[in-house]
Amino acid sequence: MDKHNTSRVVRVFRYDPATGGEGSFATFTLDIPAPETTTILDVLLRIQKEQDPSISFRFACRVNMCGSCGMVINGREGLACKTNVSQLPPKQNITLRPLNHFPIIKDLVVDMGPFFEKYDDALPFFEPKEQRDEPYQIRPDTQERIDIGMATDCIACGCCVSSCTMVNYHEGYAGPAALNRAFTLLADKRDALFEARLTRALDSCYNCRTEFNCTEVCPKQISGTRAIKYIQRLALKNLKSLKPLPAHPAELQPTKAPVIPAPQAESCSCHAHQQQDTMAYQTPPPVPAATSEQSCCASRRSFLMGAVAVGSVATLGGILGAASVSPTLEKQPAQWVDLASIASLPEGKVSTVSLQYIRTRAFFSETINTTVLVRNDGDGKYVCFSNSCPHLGCAVSWDELSGRFKCACHGGAFDRNGDVVAGPPPRPLPQLAWKIENDTLKVEVV
């Protein structure tokens, strides 16, 4: 960003339930001299305080923990309290709008009721298989705990559901968050609801198209896609335990379609639905749930239940297991990226440097925008700190006045060496490996 021009244009979606309509965008201009330490939530609070007190949005913890401030920031879902202004392109307007697929209450505030209703449908509670006098422990190094990984860190912010295109087309789809929760319990051998939970979860897994949108936007780096594919793999191993569910009520609603010419051919291989005449036709009424499983055209819901051939199951299991699950379990390789020129880092000072690089995970690539805190000790010696607090992952910044690294984690602070001196962070500030090539400081990232 041009240091002599710190003004940013912020466009905020406005919707008033009293007047209705489709809503519109209001434009505000703010001077943001320190984009590396200014979050989108800070921007909204300043707009509310300085320019328009009627603007509505949610927030609570301000430390990337509660998920209340989820919204669409420049076309991508994220948490306002976690997203720094420096992570957005400097010459672009900042555009804020509510999450997709949720009823809007006012401005950036959406109704999370439908989200939690679907979450509840996935049986998100733990039911012990047996009662014990002593705690039933699962060691951190066991395979089932490794499989779950960070999936238990979900904060139910709704970002994954907002990014999922399939939510728009399938009312009965539970969504990535609910399926991720089901996955964590299905992988737990202590739980007693395996069959019921797997049956419910699998019913929604058919709607996933493996687009990885949920994985890309999750503020906790959880892969909803991985959870869904894990559930499908479990289903292949437990076909005899599954009982087909009736179609979701939303899928049985009659579709109102205009009169259109009959098609010459259908994609269905059985040809049972091809029309023999050229007369116009209406969309047929929905097939009752009791007879839908008997149709010659197997639905996605009944596919696995009908895959009784050993060869089909083995082949499909191999595809789902190896192609969809295994890559996400592999450790991602590190890469070296250019951070800054040596001349731009004052000796004896701590500099805040914005870093942008491409990270490839499993089947997709994404652009990472982050900040690195560089301490120049002179004589070619540097210390590069990650700006992610080890407590809750919120952004850490350097405070020149106190000579400390500080974060919003309830007063968390670190000294110049990155060691904890105040607050709840459990360990020192993470450091990045570095090297110098062609007068350029490079850091190692994952």
N, C-alpha and C positions, 0 to 999 in steps of 0.2 A: 504494500500500500504506500502511496505517496505520503511521506511524513508531513508535508505541508498541507495535505488535504485529508483531514480525519472525519469529514462529514459523510454520513451514510443515509441512504433513503430506505425507509422501512415501510413495507406495505402489509397491513394487517386486515384480515378478513373480518367484516362486521355483519352481524345478523341480529335483528331485534325481533323476538317472538311476538311482540305487540303489533308490529306492522307486517310481519311475514315476508313473503317474496323469496327471491333466490339469494339475497345478500349481495354485498359489494365489498370492495377493498378501499380502506382509508389509507392515505399516504402521510407519513411523518418523516421529518428530517432531524437527525440527531448527530451531535458531535461526539465521536468515540475515539478519544486519543490513545487508549490502551486496549486494542482489540484482542490481544493475547490473554488478557485477564478479565474481559467483559463477556459474560454469557448472554445468550438470547433472553434468558429470564431477567437479567439485569436491564436489558433493553426494554422489555415490556414494562417492568416496574418504573423505569424512568419516564416512559410514555404516559403511563397512568398517573404518575405524580406531577409531571411537568406540562403535559399537553392535553390529555383527555382522561379524566378520572372515570368515565363511564365504560371504558374498555374492560372486557371480562376474560379471565383465563384462570386456570387452576395451578396451584403449586403448594408444596408443603415442606418437604425436608430440605430442599435446595442442595442435596448432596448425592443425587443419582441413586436414591434408595427407594422412594415411595412410588415413582412412576406417574405421579399426578399431572406433570407438565408435558406429557406427550403431545406432539403436534407435528404438522408437516412443515419443515423448514427448507425453503428453496427446493421444493419438490421431493424431499426425502424425509421420511419419518425419523424423529429423534426426540430426545428430552431437552427442553429449553435450558434446564439448569446444567446440563453437561456439555452443550454445544457452545463453543466460544466463537465470537465474531471472526476471529482470525482463521477459523476453519472454513469460512465461506469465501468465495472469490472476491477480492477487494473491489473490483469494478462493477460488481453486480448489485442490484437492489436486494434487500433482504425481504423475502416474502414469507409470511406466516399465515397458515390456514389450519382449520381443525382436521382431525383424523378422518380418513375416508371410511365409508360404510357404517358410520355411527350417526344417530339422530342428533342434530345440533340443537343445543339448548339456548345458547347465546354466544355470539362471537366465536372464541376459540374453545368454548366449553361444550363437550359432547355428553350424551347420555350413555353411560357405561352399562346400563341394565342388561341389554341384549348380550353383551360380552360375557357377563358373569352368569347369565342363564345358561349359555352354551358351556361355559366352564363347569358349571354344576352338573350338566348332563354327562360329562366325562367321568363322573365319580371321582372327584379330585381328593377325596379323603382317604386316610390310611385305615385299614381294618386288619387288626392282627390275626394271624392264622392260628396262633396258640398263645395262651396266657403263661407267662413265666415270672418267677419270683425275682430273677436277676435280669438285667438289661440284655436284650438280644442284639449283640453288636455285629456290625459289618466292618471289617478292617478297610482302611483307605486304599490298601494296595491290592484288594481283591478285584477280580475282573468285573463283577457287577457294579462296583462303585466306580471303577474306571470308565465303564460304559456310560454311566449317568453323567460323569464329569461335572460341568458347570450348569447342567440343565436344571438343577434345583435352585439356581439363583434367580429364576424368573420373578419379576416384580409386577407382572400383570398390568403393564402400561398400555397395552393395546397396539403398539407400533407394528408388530408383526401382522396382526389382523388387518390393519389399515393398508399395509403394503401388498396384501394377498389379493390378486385379481379374482381368484376363485370364490372368495366370499361374496362378491357381487353377483355371481351366477348361481350359487347354491345356498338357499336359505337354511337348509338343514346342516350345512358344513360347520363342524365344531370350531375350526380354526386352529392355527399353529400353537397358540398358547395353551389351549385346553388339551390338545394332543401331546404337547410336550410334557404337561403335568401327568397325563395318563402314562406316558413312557417311563417317567421316573418311578412310578409305582409298579408298573408291569415288570420292571427290571429288579424289583425288590422281592426276594424270595420269602420275606416275612409276611407279605400281604396275602389276605385270604380271598380277595375278589378278582383273581386273575382272569377267570373265564368271562365273568360279566363285564369286566373293564375292557378286556380285549375285544369282545364282541361289539361293544359300544364304540370304542375308538376306531376299530377297523371300518365300521360303517361310514365314518367320515374320511378315512384315509383314501378312499377311492376318488375323492374330489381333488386331491393334490395333483398338480401337474409338474412338480419338481422344478419350479422356476427360481428357487432360492431367494426370493424377495424377502421372506421373513428372516432368513439367515443374515442377509446383507444389512438390514436396518436395526437388528436387535442391539440395544444399548449395553446388554450384558454379554454380548458375543456368544449367544446360544443359537444353535442351529435347529430351528423347528423342522426343517426338511429332514435332517438326520433322524430326529425323533420319529417322524412319520414313517420313514423307510425301515427303521428298527421295528416298529409295530407290525409292518407288513411282513418282515422276515419272521417275527414271532408267530404270525398267523400261519405261515407255511409250515412251521414246525408243530403247530397245534390245531390242525384242521379238524380233528375229531372232537375237539373241545368247543368248537364254535357253533352257535345256533344263529341262523339267519334272522335278522330283524326285519320287520315290515318297513315299507318305504316311509320316509319322513313325511309328516302331514303336509309340509310345504311343497313336496314333490308331487302330491296327489291333486293339487289344485288345478282345475281345468284352465287351459291356456286359451286366451282370446286372441285368435289370429285372423287376419283378413283372408278373404277367398283368393286363392292363388291357383294357377294352373297345376295340374298333376304332373309330377316329375316323370321323366322317361325311365329312370332307373334309380334304385336306392343303393346305398353303400352296403347294406346288409347282405351277407353272402347267401342267406337262405332264400332271398327273393320273395318271401311270404308277404311283404308289404307293398310290392309293386302294383301299380294301378293298371288295369287293362283297358281303360278308356281314357279319353282326353277331357272328360267333364271336370269342371271345377269341384273342389272338395273342401270341407272344413276339417280343422284339426280334430281327430277322434277323441272321444272322452278318455280320461285316464283309466288305466287297467287296475282293477282292485288289487290290493296287496296280496291277497290269497292266491291269485293266479299269475302274478307277475313272474314268479320263479319258474313257471311252467312254459314261459314263452320260448320260442325257438331261438330268439335273439337274446343271449345271456346278457344281463346288465352288468355293469362294473361291480355292483354290490354282490352279485351271485357268482362272479367269476371264480374266485378262489374256492368257493364251496363246490363248484362243479369240476375243479381241476383234480380229478381223482387219479389220473394217469401218473405213474411214478416219474416217468421221463419229463412230463410237463412241470411237475412240482420241483423236481431237482434242477431243471434248467432255469425256471423262473426264480427259484430260491438263490441260485448262484448269481444271477444277474442283480437281484435286489441286494443280496449280501455283499458281493464284491464290488459292484459298480456304485451302489448308492450309500452304503454304510462304511465300508472299509476306508475309502479315501478321506472321510471326515474324521476318522480315528487316528490317522497318521499324523505324526509331528510335522508341522509346517517348517520347511527349510528357511534359514535366516538369509538375509540379503544385505548388501552394502549399498547405501544411498548417499548422495552428496547432501551435506547439511549447510555449510557456509564457507566462504573464503576466509583464510587465516587473517587477512588484513581487516576484516569486519568485526573481529572479536577482540575488544580492548583487553590488554594485559591487566591482571589483578581484579577484573570485574566478572560478574555473572551476567551473561547475555541471554535473552529470550529469543529463540529462533524458531520460525514457523517451518514445518517440514511437510512435504507432500510427496507421496510415492504410491506405486501400484502394488497391491498385495493380491496374490492368487491363492484361493482356498478351494480345494476340491474342484468344482466345475465352473467356478465363476471368478472374475477379477473385480476388484473394487479400488477406488481411490481413497487413500487414507490421508486425512489432514490432521496433524497433531502439532505439538509444541515440544521442543527440547531445550532444557536449561543448561547452558554451557559455562563452566568455570575455567577461565584461562589463568593458569598458575605461572605462566612464563616459561622460557627455555623449552618451548615445544611440548609442554605438559598441559593436558586438559582433563577435565572430568565432565562427562555428559550425563545429565540426569533426565529420566523420563518425568513428564509433568503429571503422571497419573498417580494419585495418592494410593498407597498400599492398603488403606483402610476401606474406602468405598469407591475408589476410582475417579473421584472428582479432580478437577484441575488444580495443580499446585503452581504457585507463582513466586517469584523472588521479590522480597521486600527489602529495598536498599537501606531504608531507615533503621530497621531492626537487625539487618544482616542475617535474616532467616528466610527459609522457604516456608510459605504458609499456604494452607488450604482451608476450605470451608467445613472440614470435618470436625465440627464442634471445638474449634480452636487448635487443630492439629498444626504442628510446626516442626521444622527440621533445621539443624545448623548447616554451616557451609559444607560440611562433609556428608550431608544427607541423613545424619543420625537424628532419631526422634528426641525432641526436647520438650514437647508439650502435646497434650491431646491423646486420642485413642489409637493412632496408627500403630499396628503391631510390629512393624519392621522398618528398616531404613528406606529412604527413597530409592527406587530402582535406578541402576546405572546402566548405560549402554556402552558396548565396546566401540572404540573409535580408532581411526588411523588417518594419516595424512598422505594424500596423493596429489601432486601438481598444485601445491599450495591450497588445497581444498580439504576441509575437515569432513570425513565420512563417518557415518555411524552404522552399526549393525542392527537391523530391525527384523521382526518376524511378520 
